[in-house]
Structures are given as structure tokens and as C-alpha cells.
């Protein structure tokens, strides 16, 4: 019996269990930094979620859906999107894109924008296809492309600091047109566009989007357009949807998020909008993976959009109020960071602000044996020693380019004023310590 047991154990352990497509993508920055923040931070400006409440009209809609008389809201709804939600999303995007949309074929609801992205890559990318990713990029794009069998091809936004000593803006980070064009080939299947961009907060201009659109049309390439921060743009900037440019509707999938739109990230309601010729394949992935999203959350989001459709462009619209509020918070954090010598890059959109930490090298002990980039060591040291959590920027770069961008960290300013004040207090105390030492 002992011999049999030992043979069966050997038999069990001799075969690799891991699918090859998971090789090299098992490490995740968020697992490590969320744990560090939970252990050490007094103030967490790391992860991208608000610590202020979702708007009353949204939570009230959720409560009504939960406790109202319609018991069917506790059951499955239509797999590709609750009918009231896809209907109002179609009405909203008709207005934004200036074209007629069919709610049943041009809109699909997903478990957050994250699953929307997963559906895009699984449905549209084949073994050997190349997918262009603009750096810095939201970190899930690369592993998702690899899991679909594709090859990520990276092209960086390059910083051009202003000469007049002013603070840099996210608009100062730009694509080199020739470099971008050189990445397109007959193997290119898609480009991932994220505007407004996480982590930089860059809002791509009409000229930049026109350049990308021209190359997509020329090379017959798809565009996966991650627009989860579409309502969060500042300083009178305008979010331009690439699908509205000539030749782009038919080759673009727009990814959106109720989490970012209505400050309710934990609800995990996202969507895709695009032509049926693309969405029919996303529906195949969706029905064979999660199949369905929470009905009550979809019902509440539908009611939120119905309210916003009525108030579209009016001062009391949440889509008008929220960016004003976040711009104020952004300006406050910009001032705090600038005051202590962390040079902020002023974002045009999103929840995020990147700051240059190159003046702080003397604060962080050097670890000669470590191959970790400076921004990683700095972020870990800062959370452990100062209680302030942020995310190293190099995590948003490919392995090949990581070491070129190690002097920056990313902060999230979508936080209560009390949270930002606590961060400011930490920074001011730090500054005093530096001055007195």
C-alpha cells in the first residue's frame, strides 16, 4: 500500500499543470502593493478608486431595485445586457457618436471594463497577431494580449518638458509619428488606445487620434478604445471618441465603465459599444465565460443613465459636476506635491497624477544587490516609512522599457478632501524633516 501511495504521488506530481499561456504573467503589481498599503499605509493614494460615496441618485436606484416589487430583478436578465441598460446606452452613444445604434447588436454589458477588455482580446486576437500598446499602459493589456496568443508591440509616449520652467502637463507626453507608423505591419491586428490615459492622465488630441486612425485604415487594423475615464476631463479639454473619426466606426470597439462614470467601482458594470461585425464575436466569448452580469446593478446603472440623458450638458448633470470636483482635488494635490519637490505632471483627465521623484534619491537607501527599479524601491520605502501609498510608474511599461521611466510614481486624487489633507500633512512633515536634517 505504501508503494502504491508513493507511486501515485509521483504520478500526480510529474506532469505540469499550468497552461503555457500563463507563463510569465503570474506576477501582479496590485497583489503586492495592495498588501503593502493594507499593512503600512495611513493614507492610500495607490489604487484607482474613490473613497467618497457614489451619487445619491444611483444608490437610491439600487435600493429601489433591491427592495421594490419586481422580484425578477433578482433573477437572470438578458445575457448580453439588461434591456433597459443597453437601450439607454444606445441612446446616449447615438448622441455622442452621431449615428444610429441598435441596443441589441451594438451594445454589450460586461462585468466591468476589465471583462470587456478580456472579451476584446479573446475574440479578436489570434496566435501570432501583433497588438500595438501605447506606453505607459494600464497593466492588464499586456497579459491579456499574451493569453490570447498575441504578441504585444510597444510604442512609448515621449516626454517633452516645457522650456519655461513650468510644470509639465500630460499633453507634453507625445507619440513620435514616424515611430508609431513603424510599428504597423501586415501582422498588426489591433492597437489599444486608452484616452484619457491611465496612468498619465493624457487626453489624446484630435490630431493625435487622426494619426492613429489614418494608420488603422491604411493597414486595416482594429482599434480597442478604452474610454473608461471619458467624463473625467479637466481645464475645458474635450474627450474625442476615435470611433467618430472617418473610417473608424467599423473597426473600433469602445470600452466603458459605470465604475468610473458613477464612482461605483465595486459594482463591476462595464460595456462595449461597436459594430455588430465585431461585437458578435465578443458575445461568443462573453456567453462562454461569465455569461451574465448582476441584474440589480445593471438596473440601477440604467436609471443613472436615464437621469443623465435628461440632464445632458446641464450644470446639475453628474457628468458635469464630477470633473469639476475632481479638477479641484487634482489642483490641491499638484500644489502639495510641488511644494515638497515632487514635480507633478498635471493630468488633463482621469483619477491619476504622475510625479517626478528624482530629487528624493538621497532619502531612499540604496540596495546594491537589488535589481528593483528606483520607483519600486521608493514606493515601498515611502509606504513603510511615511505611511503614504502610491504606485511606481515603471509597472505601466514593458520589461524592455521599464528602466527608462524609473523616476516617477502615480498617485490617485479621486479621494475625500480629508484623505488628501492627510496626504498633504505627511508630505509637509517630510519636507520639514528634510530641511532640518
N, C-alpha and C positions, 0 to 999 in steps of 0.2 A: 504493500500500500504506500509506504514511504517513497519507494522508487517511482511508482505511478504518479504520486503527487509532485515529485521533483521534475519528472519529465513533462508533466502538464504545465507546470510553472514556466519551464524553459520554453515550451511551445508557445505559450501565451506571450512571452516577452521577446521572442526572436524577430517578430515582424513589425516594421514601422507602422505606427497608427496614424501619423499626421499626413493629411493630404498635402501633396507637393506645393499646391498653390498658396499654402500658408507659410512657406519657408521665407524667413527674413522679414515677416511683417507682424511677428508676435509681440514685439515691444511697442508700448503705447505711452506717450508722454503724459497723458491725462491720468493714468493709473498712478504713476509715480508722484506727480505734482499735486493731485487732489489729496493723496495720502499725506504728503508733507504739509499742505495747507491745513488739513484737519488736525494734524499733530501740533504744529507750531504757530500757526498764524493768529494774530489778534485781528488783523484786517486782511480780507481775501479779495484782492483785485485781479485774481488769476482767471478763473473760469468765466465764460461769457454768459452769465445770466443775471437778470436784475434781482436785487434783494428788496425792491419795492413791490407793492401789490399790483396785480392785473387790474384793469379798469373795472369800476363797479358794474357797468352795464354788461360786461362779459361774465363776471362771476354770478350776477343775478340771473342771467340767461341760463347758466349752468344749473343753478339751484332750481329754477323753474322746470328745466328739462328733467332734473333728478326727481323732484317731488310732485310734478304735475300729473295729470290724469292719464297721459299717454304711456301706458306700460310697454308699448312696443319699442320705446326708446332704450329699453334695457335688453333688446334682442339685436340680432344681426340686422344691419341695413344693407343697401346695395354694396357689393364688394368693392367696386371701383370709386365709391364716393356716395355719401348720403345725398339723396336727390336735392333737398333744399340747399346744401352747401355747394354742390357742383353747379347748380343753377345760378346762385348769386355770384360765384367766382367767374362764371362765363360772362355774366352781365358786367361785372367790374372790369374784367380784362378786355371786353369789347370796347369799353370806354378808353382804356389805357393804350390799346394797340390799334384802335381804329379799324377793326374788322369783325365780321360776324363769327361767333363761336357756337358750336354745338356742345351743350354741357355734358352730353353722354360720350362724346368721342374726342373732344378737345381738352378735357379736364380730367385728371385722376387724383384722388385723395390718397395720401400715403402716411405712414407712421413717422411723422416729422420729415423735414427736408433730408435728413440722413438716409432714410429708406428710399426717398425719391432719387437721390444720387446713386444708391446701390442698384436700383432698378434701371437707371440710365446705362450704367457701365455693363451690367449683366446682359441687358437687352440689345445693346448697340455695338459692343466691343468684342472682337473675335481674337483667337490666338494669333499673335504676330502683328496685330493692328497697333499703330502708334497713336498715342493721345498726347497732345501738347498741353502742358500745365504751366501757367504763368506763376513765377516765384516772386514773393513769398505766397504760399498757398495754404488753404485750410487743410490740415494734415491728413484727412481721410482720403483725399483724392488719389494719392499715390498707391496705398494698399488696395483700394477698390479697383483701380485700373489693373494692378497685378493679379488680383483674384479672378478677374475676368479673362486673364491670359494675355492682356495687352502690355505694351511697353511704354512707360511714361517718357516723354521727351520734354526737357525743362527749358524755359526761356525766362531770364530774370528781368524784373523792373529794376532799372539802374538809377541810383540817386544822383541828382544834380543839385548840390547845395546852392542856395542863393548867395550872391556875392556881397550883398549889402549888410551881412551880419544878422539879418532877420532869422526868425525860427524857420526851419524847413517845414514845408507842407507835404501832405501825401501826394499832392499834384506834382511835386518835384521828382517823384519816382516814376520813370517812364520807360516804355519799351523802345528798343532800338529797331526801327522799321526793317533794316536790312537783316539784322539778327533774327527777328521774328520770321521774316519771309524764308530764311534759310532752313527753318525747322519744318516747313511743309514739304512733303514728298508724296509719291504715289502710295506710300504705306500709311499716311496720316488718315485716320478715320474720324477723329474729333479733336476739338480744342475745348478746354474747360475755361470758362470766363467767370470770374467772381467780382461783380461790381454792384454795390460798394464792396471793397475787398477787405476780408479778414485775413491777416492781422493789421494791415497798414491803414485801413480806412480810406483808401483811394477810391474816388468815383471817376470811372473812365469817361473821358470827354467824347463828344460826337466824332471828333477827328480820329481818336484812337480806336473807337468802335468801328468807324468806317474802314480803317486799315484792316482790322481783323475780318470784317465782313467781306471785304474785297478778296482777301486771301482764301476765305472759306468757299466763296463762289468759284473762284479761279480753280481751286484744287478739288472741288466737290466734297467738302469736309463738313461734318456736323458740328453744331455748337451746343454744348451743355452749359446753360447760363444760370449760374447760382446767384439768385437775386433776393436772398432771404432778408437783406437789410434795405430793401427797395424804398421804404418810407423814412429811413433814418439818414437823411442827408442835411447838411448844415450850410450856413453862410449863403443861403439863396441858391445853392447849387441845384442842378436838375439831374435826376436819375433817368438816363435814356435807356430804353429797352432795345437790345440789339435785334430782337425779332421784328421790330418795327422798321428796320432798315431794309433797303431794296435787296431782294433775293434771299432774305434770311428767315422769313416765317417758316418756309417749307423745310428748313434744315436745323431748326432750333427747338430745344426743349427748355422751357423756363421752369426753374425750381423755386418754390416759395414756402414760407413758414408762418403759421399762426403764432408759433412760439415767439418769434422776433417781432411780428406785426402787432400782436396784442399783449406783449410782455407776459406770456404764459408758457415758458419753455417746457415745463413738465407735462403739458397736455399732449405733446408729440402729435400735432396735426400739421401735416405739410401737404403740398400738392405739386403736380406738374401741369403745365399748360403747353400745348403744342399741336402740330398737325396729326391727324389720325394715323397717317402712314408711319409715324414714329411711335405714337402712344399705344398703338395696338400691340407692339412688341413689349412695351413696358407693362401693359396689363397682363401679359403672359407670365412675366417674372413675378409680378405682384400676387397673382392668384395662386402661384405655386410656392410662395414664401409666407408672407404674413396673412394673405388673403383679405384681411379686413381690419379697419381701424375703429376705435371706440365710438359708438354711435352717439352717446350723450355729448362727448367733447365736440364732435362734428356739428351736432345740432346747435350748441352754444356758439361755436365759431360762425356758423351760418347766420345766426341772429346778430352777431357782432358786425359782420359784413353788410347785412341789410341796413343796420343803423348807419354805417359809414357810407353806404351808397346814397342814402338820403342826405347826408351832411357833406357830401364830396366837395372839397375845396373851401368849405365854410370854416370860420375860426374855431367853432366848437367841435370840429371833427378831431377824433383821437389821432388821426394820421397827420394833422397839422400841429396839435398840441405836444405830442410826444417828442418830435425832433427839436422843438423849441426848448423843452425842458432838458433834453439830453445835451443840447448845444451849451446851455448854461453850465451843466455839470462838467462837460469837456473843458470849457474855458477855465473853470475852477482848478481842475487837475493840471491843466497846462501850466497855470500860474504857480501851483505848488511845486511841480517838478522843476520848472525853470528856476525857481527861487533857490533850489538846493544844488543846482548844477547838473541835473539830468536833463539833457536837451530834448524836449519833446518834439515829435514830428506831428504837426497839427493835422488831425484827420478831417477829411471832408464828409465822412459818413461812418456808419456802424456804431458799435459799443466800444471800440478799441482805440488805443493810443499807444504808439511805439515811442520809446525814449532811448536816447543815446547815453550809455553808461561808461563811456571810455574814460571819463575823469575820475572814476571811482576805483581804478585798478589797485591803488595802494591800500584800500580798505580790505580787500579780499585776499586772504593768504594764498600764496602760490602752492600748488600741489605738483611737484616735479614729476611724480610717477603717473599723474592723471592725464588721460587723453581727452578729457571732457572739455568742450569749448568754454571760453571765459563766461559767456552769458549764462550757461548752465550752472557753473560754479557760483557766479554772482547771485542768481535767483535762489539757489539752495542756501547760500550763506545769508542772504537778506531775510528769508523766511525764518531761518533758525535763530539769527542774532537780532533782527529788528522786528520780527513778527508781521512783516508785510509780504504778502504773496503776489507774485507776478509770473509771467511765463517767458522763457528765453525765446528770442526771435528765431534763432537758428533751427529750432524744431520745425519751422514752417518752410524749410529748404531741403532740397535733395542732399543725399550724402556727399555728392561731388562738390556742391556749392556752399555747404554748411559753414565751412571755415572762413568764408569771405564776409559773413554777416554775424559776427560774434560779439559786437559791441552794443547790442540793443536788447531791450526787454519789452514785453507787451503788457499793458495794464487795461483793465476793463473799468470804464467810468459809468456804466449803467447801474448805479448804486444809490442808495439813500444818501441824503446830504450828511447824515450822521456818520455813515461809513467813510465818505470822502473826507470829512473833517478829521476822523480818527487817523486816516492815512496821512493827512497833512500834518497832524501832531507828531506822528512818528518821524516824518521827513524833517520837520523843524528841529526836533530834538537831536536827530542825527547830524544836522548841519552845525548845531551848537557844539556837539562833541568834536566834530572835525575842526572847527575854528579854535576851540580851546586846546586841542592836543598839539 
